[in-house]
Amino acid sequence: MEARAHYDFETTDKNPDGPGFFRRLAFVCALGFLAGYLYERAYPDDFHEKTRLLECYLEKCLKALNVGRLDKHSIPLIADH
């Protein structure tokens, strides 16, 4: 019993593997979606205004990333009215 406890104390911090990258990413995404959902429930008008603003920024970022690329088959992210 004492040998087992000694072994556990020696090996506890030698292999500090935490959750994997995708598990951490999934957790952060879940927290983000939960925060967005709660914010949308509390302040619906402000939430929709900010999402429209975010969509504009996202569209600009995607256009900047696709400079010089042939986008024959791409579907527009936001339809211009």
C-alpha positions, -999 to +999 in steps of 0.1 A: +000+000+000+028+024+009+046+016-023+015+024-044+011+057-027+047+066-032+044+057-069+013+079-072+031+109-057+060+105-080+040+101-112+012+126-106+028+157-122+051+140-147+025+136-174+002+167-171-021+157-200-052+178-199-082+177-222-073+176-259-073+206-282-107+197-298-123+191-264-111+225-252-123+241-285-157+225-281-160+238-245-151+273-255-175+272-284-203+259-261-196+287-236-197+313-265-230+300-278-245+299-243-234+335-237-249+345-271-281+327-263-285+343-229-276+378-243-302+373-271-328+364-245-320+394-223-314+421-250-330+409-283-328+443-302-292+449-293-282+413-301-296+415-336-280+449-342-246+435-331-250+403-352-257+424-383-225+444-376-206+411-370-219+398-404-205+429-421-171+424-405-171+387-414-180+394-450-151+419-452-127+394-437-138+367-461-134+390-491-099+399-478-089+363-475-102+354-510-084+382-529-072+369-562-091+337-559-116+326-586-149+324-568-171+311-597-190+286-575-191+305-542-224+314-526-225+349-511-226+350-473-249+380-471-273+388-499-274+425-509-309+439-510 
